[in-house]
Amino acid sequence: MPLEIHNAAEAGGTSEYHLMTVDVWDTLLRRRCHPDAVKLHVCRWLLHCHGRRLPPEHRDHWVLLRLRQQAERELGEESRREGGDDEYRHLEVYERWLYLAGIKTTFSPEEISRLCIALGQVELEQERYISYADPSIADVLADIRARKTLFLSDFYLPVEMVRELLSFHHMDGIAPDGVVSCDVKLNKKSGRLFRYLHESLGITPDRHIHVGDHLWADVESPKQIGIAVAHYMPENEHRQRRMREDSFRARGDFLQRAVHLLCDSRDSRYDQDGSLSARFYELGRESSLWFFGFVLYLMECAVAEKVDRLFFLTREGEFFLELYRRAAECRILGCSVPEGTLLEVSRISTFAGSLRSFTSTELMRIWNQYSVQSMNALLTSLGIDPSRFVDKAASYGIDIDQDITYPWQDSRVQAWFNDDWVRQEIERELSRKQSDLSSYLASVGLPGQSTKVGIVDIGWRGTIQDNLAYAMPTVQLHGYYLGLIRYLNDQPSNAVKSAFGPNLNEAQSDYADLLDFVAPVEMLCNSPHGGVERYEVSGNGVRVARLTDPAENQVYDSYIRHFQAGVIDSIAYWSDFVRTHAYTSAEIRPLAMEIWGTLIQKPPSFLSKAYFELNHNETFGVGRFSDKRRSPRTQGLLFAFLSKRHRQQLDSFLTEVGWVPGLMVHPETAPIFKWFLRTFLQARRIKRFACNFLRARFV
């Protein structure tokens, strides 16, 4: 790129200059983001690493950014009053910023000093990460003859840090040393930094050429002093810079464009041939921000709450763990995150071992969810072979396979529980399962020295966390979930739960409709390794016994693994994007919830087809697999308009199906059935609305 050199004192210029100074930002180095995104990243680091020491009103990275900008303004004004320009060094900015943020009152002076140094290292690391060498400047500068070349920058990081940045990008050969405004409290904008340089080096302005991008600080200001100037503003790089600045001011739109950019890019692993595997892969890419937002949420929570370890619960946790490990490589938050470990658990493998006694009170933890249950299903849920208890149950008038409504109120069940042999056998089984569970947990280091542990699962009620909390009463368990529906049981005192998505246990929960149909989400996050049934303890250690179902795995192998591959392959893209532009999970959440809602409420037909080939493991509570392959019948739907019994049967069918929107787009669902079902559901919604309205008005 040829430069036009202007000399205010001598139009002809000179063949060789004594000194060439070169601007740093947008001349020697460029950023892949808006400059304030670097500061926002530092704010995010402070929020997550020390947010609990901040006042509640300041626990937001944008609020912290505004407070930092206030600190910079105050220090700049103080510098001017003392005879300098509006300049400041990074450490004094951090100290003033922490004071304004309200954190200084909770830290000693020594801690504040250490924290300021840590903030500087975070900022420098981020500048290294997001910056790159200008692709043309080396060739441009090679055409200018000068005896000495220095960098010259209006910047708040000191000269040693700027040298480190240039060295990191192999630009120190062009300008090995220089001067930075914050070190002398003088800047290029006023022209005083140029004069300082002339006095320090003993040169005159006419023997000096300056190269830079800023129209005033790098061109007009030095020209007024008599310095030759070269205005460096390559068109392509400048256009990209303007786009980054615009994107920073419209971050929601920028995030949406990033989704489209990812989806429009090609991936060599999957041909764009419209095959089923390619369509599932592309669906995974389109949905990837939803899952990435969850992973980012895990990282933020784990760092903020300073958990000792982070465990991912089977089965869905196997998928989440892969995403987490890939994202952790990028140091998105500017700090290390807890190592992720797989914890092989299930409701059935942890429930019996967590029971504190064999009583109806304790069993309410399962009966609150399954109020109609056979004794076969109960024993299966406890991991106990039901066949041993058939005869004894029959002696109390109980058909072990018959569903019993409210079993805790059934006199036959209570009498059976109080039978000496039954109680002795079940309590012996429960004691063994408690020992087996403890042995498995010990094999992965739990509880060990840990007092605060994070666990990750897909969610809904977090009952596995409840079981683990009862099994490890000395450990504080923080559970992180995609979504949580309303709890049915009292929560253990050592368990805390939160969700990236909807949490119906909060007073004002948003996106509640996303939890209307959770089975397809479970399918998308599934693992081919089966569910954990039990732990087998021997002299050789603990073996985890899993139950795999070939029909269930057929769906995974044919469809779901391609969807998950699309998500996994997108993690590097999102990790870089979010680290570069300093997004938080809270900023990602609205678009992530929109993606979730679209996928579940308006699914593509090929996803519905996969779901209705599923054989879903519902051994815990129900005692069997749930077959989603049942076909609907229009005749039964017609009767549901007229008969309460048929309405109950339809409700039972829809509950078993688990995904009405998927049923409506399934290619084999008859159009007449879709019409009648849509009409029936609309009529039911109107009836419920009318009942609620009348109840609110007249009751």
C-alpha positions as CSV (number, residue, x, y, z in Angstrom):
1,M,0.0,0.0,0.0
2,P,1.8,3.2,-1.1
3,L,1.7,6.1,1.4
4,E,1.5,9.8,0.7
5,I,4.0,11.5,3.0
6,H,3.1,15.0,4.2
7,N,5.6,17.4,5.7
8,A,4.2,20.7,7.1
9,A,7.6,22.4,7.0
10,E,9.1,21.1,3.8
11,A,6.9,19.7,1.0
12,G,9.7,17.8,-0.6
13,G,10.5,15.8,2.5
14,T,13.9,14.1,2.9
15,S,15.6,11.0,1.7
16,E,16.3,9.7,5.2
17,Y,14.9,10.5,8.5
18,H,16.7,10.3,11.8
19,L,13.6,8.9,13.5
20,M,10.5,7.1,12.4
21,T,7.8,6.5,15.0
22,V,4.9,4.1,14.3
23,D,1.6,4.0,16.0
24,V,0.7,0.6,17.6
25,W,-3.0,0.0,17.5
26,D,-4.5,-0.2,14.0
27,T,-1.1,0.3,12.5
28,L,1.4,-2.3,13.8
29,L,-1.3,-4.4,15.6
30,R,-5.0,-4.8,15.1
31,R,-7.7,-6.3,17.2
32,R,-10.4,-8.8,16.2
33,C,-12.9,-7.0,18.4
34,H,-13.9,-3.5,19.6
35,P,-11.2,-2.2,22.0
36,D,-13.8,-2.0,24.8
37,A,-14.4,-5.7,24.4
38,V,-11.0,-6.3,26.0
39,K,-12.0,-4.2,29.0
40,L,-15.4,-6.0,29.1
41,H,-13.5,-9.3,29.3
42,V,-11.6,-8.0,32.3
43,C,-14.9,-7.0,33.9
44,R,-16.2,-10.4,33.2
45,W,-13.2,-12.0,34.9
46,L,-13.6,-9.8,38.0
47,L,-17.3,-10.6,38.1
48,H,-16.8,-14.3,38.0
49,C,-13.7,-14.6,40.1
50,H,-14.6,-12.0,42.8
51,G,-18.2,-11.2,42.2
52,R,-19.3,-12.4,45.6
53,R,-17.2,-9.5,47.1
54,L,-19.0,-6.9,45.0
55,P,-22.2,-5.2,46.1
56,P,-25.3,-6.8,44.4
57,E,-25.9,-3.7,42.2
58,H,-22.4,-4.0,40.7
59,R,-22.6,-7.7,39.8
60,D,-22.9,-7.1,36.1
61,H,-20.0,-6.8,33.6
62,W,-21.6,-3.9,31.8
63,V,-22.0,-2.0,35.1
64,L,-18.4,-2.7,35.9
65,L,-17.3,-1.4,32.5
66,R,-19.1,1.9,33.1
67,L,-17.4,2.1,36.5
68,R,-14.0,1.5,34.9
69,Q,-14.7,4.2,32.3
70,Q,-15.6,6.5,35.2
71,A,-12.3,5.7,36.9
72,E,-10.4,6.5,33.7
73,R,-12.2,9.9,33.3
74,E,-11.4,10.8,36.9
75,L,-7.8,9.9,36.6
76,G,-7.5,11.7,33.3
77,E,-8.9,14.9,34.8
78,E,-6.6,14.7,37.7
79,S,-3.6,14.3,35.4
80,R,-4.6,17.4,33.5
81,R,-5.0,19.4,36.7
82,E,-1.4,18.3,37.6
83,G,-0.1,19.7,34.3
84,G,-0.1,16.5,32.2
85,D,-2.5,15.2,29.5
86,D,-5.5,13.0,30.3
87,E,-3.4,9.9,30.7
88,Y,-3.3,7.1,33.3
89,R,-1.6,3.8,33.9
90,H,-3.5,0.6,34.1
91,L,-2.6,-0.2,37.8
92,E,-4.0,3.1,39.0
93,V,-7.1,2.6,36.9
94,Y,-7.7,-0.8,38.5
95,E,-7.2,0.6,42.0
96,R,-9.7,3.5,41.5
97,W,-12.0,1.1,39.6
98,L,-12.1,-1.4,42.5
99,Y,-12.8,1.5,44.9
100,L,-15.7,2.7,42.8
101,A,-17.0,-0.9,42.4
102,G,-17.1,-1.2,46.2
103,I,-14.7,-4.1,46.5
104,K,-11.9,-2.2,48.2
105,T,-13.8,-2.2,51.5
106,T,-13.6,-6.0,51.7
107,F,-9.9,-6.4,50.8
108,S,-6.7,-5.4,52.5
109,P,-4.3,-3.0,50.7
110,E,-2.0,-6.0,50.0
111,E,-4.9,-7.9,48.5
112,I,-5.9,-5.0,46.4
113,S,-2.3,-4.7,45.1
114,R,-2.2,-8.4,44.2
115,L,-5.6,-8.1,42.6
116,C,-4.5,-5.2,40.4
117,I,-1.5,-7.1,39.2
118,A,-3.8,-10.1,38.4
119,L,-6.1,-7.8,36.5
120,G,-3.2,-6.5,34.4
121,Q,-2.1,-10.0,33.5
122,V,-5.7,-10.9,32.5
123,E,-5.8,-7.8,30.3
124,L,-2.5,-8.5,28.7
125,E,-3.4,-12.1,28.0
126,Q,-6.6,-11.0,26.4
127,E,-4.8,-8.4,24.2
128,R,-2.5,-11.2,23.1
129,Y,-5.4,-13.4,22.3
130,I,-7.5,-10.9,20.3
131,S,-4.7,-9.0,18.5
132,Y,-2.8,-9.8,15.3
133,A,-0.1,-8.1,13.2
134,D,-1.3,-5.8,10.5
135,P,-0.7,-7.8,7.3
136,S,0.7,-4.9,5.2
137,I,2.6,-2.6,7.6
138,A,6.0,-4.3,7.4
139,D,6.1,-3.9,3.6
140,V,4.9,-0.2,3.9
141,L,7.5,0.7,6.5
142,A,10.3,-1.0,4.5
143,D,9.9,1.8,1.9
144,I,10.7,4.5,4.4
145,R,14.3,5.1,5.2
146,A,15.0,6.0,8.9
147,R,18.0,5.6,11.2
148,K,15.9,4.6,14.2
149,T,12.4,3.3,14.5
150,L,10.3,3.4,17.7
151,F,6.7,2.6,18.4
152,L,4.6,5.5,19.8
153,S,1.2,4.9,21.4
154,D,-1.5,6.6,23.4
155,F,-2.3,3.7,25.6
156,Y,-2.8,2.8,29.3
157,L,-0.6,-0.3,29.4
158,P,3.1,0.5,30.0
159,V,5.9,0.2,27.6
160,E,7.1,-3.2,28.8
161,M,3.6,-4.7,28.1
162,V,3.5,-3.1,24.7
163,R,6.9,-4.6,23.9
164,E,5.6,-8.0,25.0
165,L,2.6,-7.7,22.7
166,L,4.8,-6.7,19.7
167,S,7.2,-9.5,20.5
168,F,4.4,-12.0,20.8
169,H,3.3,-11.1,17.2
170,H,6.9,-11.0,15.9
171,M,6.7,-7.3,15.3
172,D,9.6,-6.4,17.7
173,G,12.0,-6.5,14.8
174,I,10.3,-3.5,13.2
175,A,10.1,-1.4,16.4
176,P,12.0,-3.0,19.3
177,D,11.3,-0.2,21.7
178,G,9.2,2.9,22.1
179,V,7.3,5.3,24.3
180,V,3.8,5.0,25.7
181,S,1.7,7.9,26.8
182,C,0.7,6.5,30.2
183,D,4.4,6.3,31.3
184,V,5.0,10.1,30.8
185,K,1.4,11.4,31.2
186,L,1.7,13.1,27.7
187,N,0.0,12.0,24.5
188,K,0.0,12.4,20.8
189,K,-3.4,14.1,20.7
190,S,-1.9,17.2,22.4
191,G,1.4,17.0,20.5
192,R,3.3,17.0,23.8
193,L,4.4,13.4,23.4
194,F,6.1,14.2,20.1
195,R,7.9,17.2,21.7
196,Y,8.9,15.0,24.7
197,L,10.5,12.6,22.3
198,H,12.4,15.3,20.4
199,E,13.8,16.7,23.6
200,S,14.7,13.2,24.9
201,L,16.5,12.2,21.7
202,G,17.8,15.6,20.7
203,I,16.3,15.6,17.2
204,T,14.3,18.2,15.3
205,P,10.8,17.7,13.9
206,D,11.9,18.0,10.3
207,R,14.1,14.8,10.8
208,H,11.1,12.9,12.1
209,I,8.4,10.9,10.3
210,H,5.4,9.4,12.1
211,V,3.1,6.7,10.7
212,G,-0.3,6.0,12.1
213,D,-4.1,5.7,11.4
214,H,-5.8,8.3,13.6
215,L,-6.6,11.5,11.6
216,W,-5.9,13.8,14.5
217,A,-3.4,12.1,16.8
218,D,-1.3,10.6,14.1
219,V,-1.7,13.1,11.2
220,E,-2.9,16.6,12.1
221,S,-1.3,16.9,15.5
222,P,2.3,15.9,14.4
223,K,1.9,18.0,11.2
224,Q,1.3,21.1,13.2
225,I,4.7,20.5,14.9
226,G,6.5,20.1,11.6
227,I,6.8,16.3,11.6
228,A,6.4,14.4,8.3
229,V,3.4,12.1,8.6
230,A,2.2,9.1,6.7
231,H,-1.5,8.3,7.1
232,Y,-1.9,4.5,7.2
233,M,-5.5,3.3,6.7
234,P,-5.7,0.3,4.5
235,E,-9.3,0.0,3.1
236,N,-10.0,-3.6,3.9
237,E,-8.7,-3.6,7.5
238,H,-10.4,-0.2,8.2
239,R,-13.7,-1.6,6.9
240,Q,-13.5,-4.6,9.2
241,R,-12.6,-2.4,12.1
242,R,-15.8,-0.3,11.5
243,M,-17.9,-3.4,11.4
244,R,-16.5,-4.6,14.7
245,E,-17.3,-1.3,16.3
246,D,-20.8,-1.4,15.0
247,S,-21.3,-5.0,16.2
248,F,-20.2,-4.0,19.7
249,R,-23.0,-1.5,19.9
250,A,-25.6,-4.1,18.7
251,R,-24.5,-7.3,20.4
252,G,-27.8,-9.1,20.0
253,D,-27.8,-8.7,16.3
254,F,-24.1,-9.6,16.2
255,L,-24.8,-12.9,18.0
256,Q,-27.6,-13.7,15.6
257,R,-25.3,-13.0,12.6
258,A,-22.7,-15.3,14.2
259,V,-25.2,-18.1,14.2
260,H,-26.0,-17.5,10.5
261,L,-22.3,-17.3,9.7
262,L,-21.6,-20.7,11.3
263,C,-24.6,-22.3,9.6
264,D,-23.5,-20.9,6.2
265,S,-20.0,-22.3,6.5
266,R,-19.2,-25.7,5.0
267,D,-17.7,-28.6,6.9
268,S,-15.8,-31.3,5.1
269,R,-16.9,-34.0,7.5
270,Y,-20.4,-34.1,6.1
271,D,-21.3,-33.6,2.4
272,Q,-24.0,-31.1,1.8
273,D,-26.0,-33.8,-0.1
274,G,-29.2,-33.7,1.9
275,S,-28.6,-37.1,3.4
276,L,-30.2,-37.8,6.8
277,S,-26.8,-37.8,8.6
278,A,-26.0,-34.4,7.0
279,R,-29.3,-32.9,8.0
280,F,-28.8,-34.0,11.6
281,Y,-25.3,-32.6,11.5
282,E,-26.5,-29.3,10.3
283,L,-29.3,-29.3,12.9
284,G,-26.6,-29.7,15.5
285,R,-24.7,-26.7,14.2
286,E,-27.8,-24.6,14.1
287,S,-28.6,-25.6,17.7
288,S,-25.0,-25.4,19.0
289,L,-25.3,-21.9,20.7
290,W,-28.0,-23.4,22.9
291,F,-25.6,-26.0,24.3
292,F,-22.6,-23.7,24.3
293,G,-24.6,-21.2,26.4
294,F,-25.2,-23.9,28.9
295,V,-21.5,-24.9,29.0
296,L,-20.5,-21.2,29.5
297,Y,-23.1,-21.0,32.3
298,L,-21.5,-24.0,34.0
299,M,-18.1,-22.4,33.8
300,E,-19.3,-19.1,35.2
301,C,-21.1,-20.8,38.1
302,A,-18.3,-23.2,38.9
303,V,-15.7,-20.3,39.0
304,A,-18.0,-17.9,40.9
305,E,-19.0,-20.5,43.5
306,K,-15.5,-21.9,43.7
307,V,-16.5,-25.5,43.6
308,D,-13.7,-28.0,44.3
309,R,-14.7,-30.4,41.5
310,L,-17.2,-30.6,38.7
311,F,-18.9,-33.9,38.0
312,F,-21.0,-34.6,34.9
313,L,-23.8,-37.2,35.5
314,T,-24.5,-40.0,33.1
315,R,-26.1,-40.3,30.6
316,E,-26.6,-36.8,29.2
317,G,-23.6,-35.6,31.1
318,E,-21.3,-37.6,28.8
319,F,-22.3,-35.3,25.9
320,F,-22.0,-32.2,28.1
321,L,-18.6,-33.2,29.4
322,E,-17.2,-33.4,25.8
323,L,-18.5,-29.9,25.1
324,Y,-17.1,-28.6,28.4
325,R,-13.7,-30.0,27.8
326,R,-13.4,-28.6,24.4
327,A,-14.6,-25.2,25.5
328,A,-12.2,-25.2,28.5
329,E,-9.2,-25.3,26.2
330,C,-10.0,-21.7,25.1
331,R,-9.8,-20.1,28.6
332,I,-13.0,-18.3,27.7
333,L,-13.3,-16.5,31.1
334,G,-9.6,-15.7,31.3
335,C,-9.0,-18.2,34.0
336,S,-8.8,-21.9,34.6
337,V,-12.1,-23.8,35.3
338,P,-12.5,-26.9,37.4
339,E,-11.7,-30.1,35.7
340,G,-14.7,-32.0,34.5
341,T,-15.1,-35.6,35.6
342,L,-17.7,-38.2,34.6
343,L,-19.9,-39.6,37.4
344,E,-21.6,-42.8,36.5
345,V,-24.9,-42.6,38.3
346,S,-28.6,-42.8,37.7
347,R,-31.8,-42.5,39.7
348,I,-32.0,-46.3,40.1
349,S,-28.3,-46.7,41.1
350,T,-28.4,-44.0,43.7
351,F,-32.0,-43.9,45.1
352,A,-31.9,-47.1,47.3
353,G,-28.4,-46.3,48.6
354,S,-29.5,-42.8,49.7
355,L,-32.6,-44.0,51.7
356,R,-32.1,-43.2,55.4
357,S,-34.7,-45.8,56.4
358,F,-37.2,-48.2,54.8
359,T,-40.4,-46.2,55.7
360,S,-43.3,-44.7,53.8
361,T,-42.0,-41.3,54.7
362,E,-38.7,-41.9,52.9
363,L,-40.4,-43.6,50.0
364,M,-42.5,-40.5,49.5
365,R,-39.4,-39.3,47.6
366,I,-40.5,-41.6,44.8
367,W,-44.2,-41.7,45.4
368,N,-44.6,-37.9,45.2
369,Q,-43.6,-38.4,41.5
370,Y,-45.2,-41.8,40.9
371,S,-48.4,-41.8,43.0
372,V,-49.7,-44.7,41.0
373,Q,-47.2,-47.5,41.1
374,S,-47.0,-51.3,41.3
375,M,-44.8,-53.0,43.9
376,N,-42.9,-54.5,40.9
377,A,-42.1,-51.0,39.8
378,L,-41.2,-49.9,43.3
379,L,-38.8,-52.9,43.9
380,T,-37.3,-52.4,40.4
381,S,-36.7,-48.7,41.2
382,L,-34.9,-49.9,44.4
383,G,-32.8,-52.2,42.3
384,I,-34.3,-55.3,44.0
385,D,-35.4,-58.4,42.2
386,P,-39.2,-58.4,42.5
387,S,-39.6,-62.1,41.9
388,R,-38.4,-62.9,45.4
389,F,-41.4,-61.1,46.9
390,V,-44.3,-62.3,44.7
391,D,-45.6,-64.9,47.1
392,K,-45.3,-62.8,50.2
393,A,-47.1,-59.9,48.5
394,A,-49.8,-62.3,47.4
395,S,-50.3,-63.4,51.0
396,Y,-51.3,-59.7,51.7
397,G,-53.6,-59.6,48.8
398,I,-51.2,-57.7,46.5
399,D,-50.7,-58.5,42.9
400,I,-47.1,-57.3,42.5
401,D,-47.8,-56.2,38.9
402,Q,-51.0,-54.3,39.6
403,D,-50.8,-50.5,39.8
404,I,-51.8,-49.2,43.3
405,T,-53.1,-45.6,43.7
406,Y,-51.5,-43.8,46.6
407,P,-49.6,-46.9,47.9
408,W,-48.6,-45.1,51.1
409,Q,-52.3,-45.1,52.0
410,D,-53.0,-48.7,51.1
411,S,-53.4,-50.9,54.1
412,R,-52.2,-53.9,52.2
413,V,-48.9,-52.2,51.3
414,Q,-48.4,-51.0,54.9
415,A,-49.0,-54.5,56.3
416,W,-46.6,-56.0,53.7
417,F,-43.9,-53.4,54.6
418,N,-44.3,-54.4,58.3
419,D,-43.9,-58.1,57.6
420,D,-40.7,-59.1,59.5
421,W,-39.3,-61.1,56.6
422,V,-40.0,-58.4,54.0
423,R,-38.6,-55.7,56.1
424,Q,-35.4,-57.7,56.9
425,E,-34.8,-58.6,53.3
426,I,-35.4,-55.1,51.9
427,E,-33.3,-53.5,54.6
428,R,-30.5,-55.9,54.0
429,E,-30.6,-55.0,50.3
430,L,-30.7,-51.3,51.1
431,S,-27.7,-51.6,53.4
432,R,-25.7,-53.3,50.7
433,K,-26.7,-50.7,48.1
434,Q,-25.7,-47.9,50.4
435,S,-22.3,-49.6,50.9
436,D,-21.9,-50.2,47.1
437,L,-22.8,-46.5,46.4
438,S,-20.3,-45.3,49.0
439,S,-17.6,-47.6,47.5
440,Y,-18.2,-46.2,44.0
441,L,-18.2,-42.6,45.2
442,A,-14.9,-43.3,47.1
443,S,-13.4,-44.7,43.9
444,V,-13.8,-41.3,42.2
445,G,-12.6,-39.4,45.2
446,L,-15.9,-38.5,46.9
447,P,-16.3,-37.1,49.3
448,G,-12.6,-37.1,50.1
449,Q,-11.4,-33.6,51.0
450,S,-14.1,-31.9,48.9
451,T,-16.6,-29.7,50.8
452,K,-18.1,-28.0,47.8
453,V,-18.8,-30.0,44.6
454,G,-20.6,-29.1,41.4
455,I,-22.7,-31.5,39.4
456,V,-24.0,-31.2,35.9
457,D,-27.1,-32.9,34.5
458,I,-29.8,-32.2,32.0
459,G,-32.2,-31.5,34.8
460,W,-36.0,-31.5,35.3
461,R,-36.1,-32.0,39.1
462,G,-32.5,-32.9,40.1
463,T,-33.4,-36.0,42.1
464,I,-30.1,-37.7,41.5
465,Q,-28.5,-34.7,43.2
466,D,-30.9,-35.2,46.1
467,N,-29.8,-38.8,46.3
468,L,-26.2,-37.8,46.3
469,A,-26.8,-35.1,48.9
470,Y,-28.3,-37.6,51.3
471,A,-25.5,-40.0,50.6
472,M,-22.8,-37.4,51.2
473,P,-24.2,-35.1,54.0
474,T,-20.8,-33.4,54.6
475,V,-20.6,-32.1,51.0
476,Q,-22.3,-29.0,49.6
477,L,-23.7,-30.0,46.2
478,H,-24.2,-27.3,43.6
479,G,-26.3,-28.6,40.7
480,Y,-26.3,-27.0,37.3
481,Y,-29.1,-27.9,34.8
482,L,-30.5,-27.0,31.5
483,G,-34.0,-26.7,33.1
484,L,-35.8,-27.4,36.3
485,I,-39.5,-28.2,36.9
486,R,-41.2,-27.7,40.2
487,Y,-39.8,-29.9,43.0
488,L,-42.1,-32.4,44.6
489,N,-39.9,-33.3,47.6
490,D,-38.3,-31.3,50.4
491,Q,-34.8,-30.3,49.3
492,P,-31.7,-31.5,51.2
493,S,-30.1,-28.8,53.2
494,N,-26.8,-29.4,51.4
495,A,-28.1,-29.1,47.9
496,V,-28.4,-26.0,45.8
497,K,-29.8,-26.0,42.2
498,S,-29.8,-23.6,39.4
499,A,-30.6,-23.7,35.7
500,F,-29.4,-22.0,32.5
501,G,-32.9,-22.3,31.1
502,P,-36.3,-22.2,32.8
503,N,-36.5,-22.9,36.5
504,L,-40.1,-23.3,37.6
505,N,-39.1,-23.2,41.3
506,E,-38.3,-19.4,41.0
507,A,-41.0,-16.9,41.8
508,Q,-40.9,-15.4,38.3
509,S,-39.8,-18.1,35.9
510,D,-39.5,-17.3,32.2
511,Y,-39.6,-19.7,29.2
512,A,-41.7,-22.2,31.2
513,D,-43.2,-23.7,28.0
514,L,-39.8,-25.1,27.1
515,L,-40.3,-27.7,29.7
516,D,-43.7,-29.0,28.3
517,F,-41.8,-31.6,26.2
518,V,-38.5,-32.7,27.6
519,A,-38.2,-36.2,26.2
520,P,-36.8,-35.0,22.8
521,V,-34.2,-33.0,24.6
522,E,-33.1,-36.1,26.5
523,M,-32.9,-37.9,23.1
524,L,-30.7,-35.3,21.6
525,C,-28.3,-35.4,24.6
526,N,-28.3,-39.2,24.9
527,S,-25.3,-41.5,25.2
528,P,-24.9,-44.9,23.6
529,H,-23.5,-46.5,26.7
530,G,-26.7,-47.2,28.5
531,G,-28.0,-46.3,31.9
532,V,-26.3,-47.3,35.2
533,E,-28.1,-50.1,37.0
534,R,-25.9,-50.9,39.9
535,Y,-22.3,-51.1,41.3
536,E,-20.5,-54.4,41.7
537,V,-17.9,-54.2,44.4
538,S,-15.1,-56.8,44.6
539,G,-11.5,-57.2,45.6
540,N,-10.5,-55.7,42.2
541,G,-12.5,-52.5,42.8
542,V,-15.9,-51.2,41.7
543,R,-17.5,-52.2,38.4
544,V,-20.3,-50.0,37.1
545,A,-23.0,-52.2,35.5
546,R,-24.9,-50.5,32.7
547,L,-28.0,-51.5,30.8
548,T,-28.0,-50.8,27.1
549,D,-31.0,-51.3,24.8
550,P,-30.2,-52.1,21.1
551,A,-33.4,-50.3,19.9
552,E,-32.5,-47.2,21.8
553,N,-29.0,-47.2,20.5
554,Q,-30.2,-47.7,17.0
555,V,-31.7,-44.2,17.1
556,Y,-28.4,-42.9,18.5
557,D,-26.3,-44.5,15.9
558,S,-28.5,-43.6,13.0
559,Y,-29.3,-40.0,14.0
560,I,-28.3,-38.6,17.3
561,R,-24.5,-39.0,16.9
562,H,-24.6,-36.9,13.8
563,F,-26.5,-34.2,15.7
564,Q,-24.1,-34.2,18.5
565,A,-21.1,-34.1,16.1
566,G,-22.6,-30.9,14.7
567,V,-22.7,-29.4,18.2
568,I,-19.3,-30.6,19.2
569,D,-17.6,-29.3,16.0
570,S,-19.1,-25.9,16.6
571,I,-17.7,-25.5,20.1
572,A,-14.3,-24.1,18.9
573,Y,-16.1,-21.5,16.9
574,W,-18.3,-20.3,19.8
575,S,-15.4,-20.5,22.3
576,D,-13.3,-18.1,20.2
577,F,-16.3,-15.8,19.4
578,V,-17.4,-15.5,23.1
579,R,-13.9,-15.1,24.5
580,T,-13.1,-12.5,21.8
581,H,-16.2,-10.4,22.3
582,A,-16.7,-11.0,26.0
583,Y,-20.2,-12.4,26.0
584,T,-21.7,-13.9,29.1
585,S,-24.2,-16.7,29.3
586,A,-26.9,-14.2,30.4
587,E,-26.4,-12.4,27.0
588,I,-26.5,-15.6,25.1
589,R,-29.6,-17.0,27.0
590,P,-32.4,-15.2,25.0
591,L,-31.2,-16.5,21.7
592,A,-30.4,-19.9,23.1
593,M,-33.9,-20.2,24.5
594,E,-35.3,-19.2,21.1
595,I,-33.3,-22.0,19.5
596,W,-34.5,-24.5,22.1
597,G,-38.2,-23.4,21.6
598,T,-38.0,-23.6,17.8
599,L,-36.5,-27.0,17.9
600,I,-39.1,-28.4,20.2
601,Q,-42.2,-26.5,19.1
602,K,-41.5,-26.4,15.4
603,P,-39.3,-29.4,14.7
604,P,-38.2,-30.7,11.3
605,S,-40.0,-33.9,10.3
606,F,-36.8,-35.9,10.2
607,L,-36.2,-35.2,13.9
608,S,-39.8,-36.3,14.7
609,K,-39.2,-39.5,12.7
610,A,-36.1,-40.3,14.8
611,Y,-38.0,-39.6,18.1
612,F,-40.8,-41.9,17.2
613,E,-38.4,-44.8,16.6
614,L,-37.2,-44.4,20.2
615,N,-37.4,-47.0,23.0
616,H,-36.8,-44.8,26.1
617,N,-35.6,-46.1,29.4
618,E,-38.1,-45.5,32.2
619,T,-37.1,-48.3,34.5
620,F,-37.0,-46.0,37.5
621,G,-40.5,-45.3,38.7
622,V,-42.3,-47.0,35.9
623,G,-40.2,-50.2,35.8
624,R,-39.9,-50.5,32.0
625,F,-38.9,-48.9,28.8
626,S,-41.3,-46.4,27.2
627,D,-41.9,-47.3,23.6
628,K,-42.5,-44.1,21.5
629,R,-43.3,-46.2,18.4
630,R,-47.0,-46.6,19.4
631,S,-49.3,-45.4,16.6
632,P,-52.2,-43.0,17.3
633,R,-55.8,-43.9,16.4
634,T,-58.2,-41.3,15.1
635,Q,-61.2,-43.2,16.5
636,G,-60.0,-42.8,20.1
637,L,-59.5,-39.1,19.5
638,L,-63.1,-38.7,18.2
639,F,-64.4,-40.4,21.4
640,A,-62.3,-38.0,23.5
641,F,-64.7,-35.2,22.5
642,L,-67.5,-37.1,24.1
643,S,-66.2,-39.3,26.9
644,K,-64.2,-38.5,30.0
645,R,-62.8,-42.0,30.0
646,H,-61.5,-41.6,26.4
647,R,-60.1,-38.1,27.3
648,Q,-58.1,-39.8,30.1
649,Q,-56.9,-42.4,27.7
650,L,-55.9,-39.7,25.2
651,D,-54.1,-37.8,28.0
652,S,-52.3,-41.0,28.9
653,F,-51.3,-41.6,25.3
654,L,-50.0,-38.1,24.8
655,T,-48.1,-38.3,28.1
656,E,-46.5,-41.6,26.9
657,V,-45.7,-40.0,23.5
658,G,-44.0,-37.1,25.3
659,W,-43.9,-34.7,22.3
660,V,-47.1,-33.4,20.7
661,P,-45.4,-31.0,18.2
662,G,-43.3,-33.9,17.0
663,L,-46.4,-36.1,16.6
664,M,-48.0,-33.3,14.5
665,V,-45.1,-33.1,12.0
666,H,-44.4,-36.8,11.8
667,P,-44.8,-38.0,8.2
668,E,-46.9,-41.0,9.2
669,T,-49.4,-39.2,11.3
670,A,-52.6,-39.0,9.3
671,P,-53.8,-35.5,8.4
672,I,-57.3,-36.2,9.8
673,F,-55.7,-37.2,13.1
674,K,-53.6,-34.0,13.1
675,W,-56.7,-31.9,12.5
676,F,-58.8,-33.5,15.2
677,L,-55.9,-33.4,17.7
678,R,-55.3,-29.7,17.0
679,T,-59.0,-29.0,17.5
680,F,-59.2,-31.0,20.7
681,L,-56.1,-29.3,22.2
682,Q,-57.4,-25.9,21.2
683,A,-60.8,-26.7,22.8
684,R,-59.2,-27.8,26.0
685,R,-57.1,-24.6,26.2
686,I,-60.2,-22.5,25.7
687,K,-62.0,-24.5,28.4
688,R,-59.1,-24.1,30.9
689,F,-58.9,-20.4,30.2
690,A,-62.6,-19.9,30.8
691,C,-62.5,-21.9,34.0
692,N,-59.5,-19.9,35.3
693,F,-61.2,-16.7,34.3
694,L,-64.5,-17.5,36.1
695,R,-62.6,-18.8,39.1
696,A,-60.6,-15.6,39.4
697,R,-63.7,-13.5,38.9
698,F,-66.3,-15.2,41.2
699,V,-64.4,-17.2,43.7
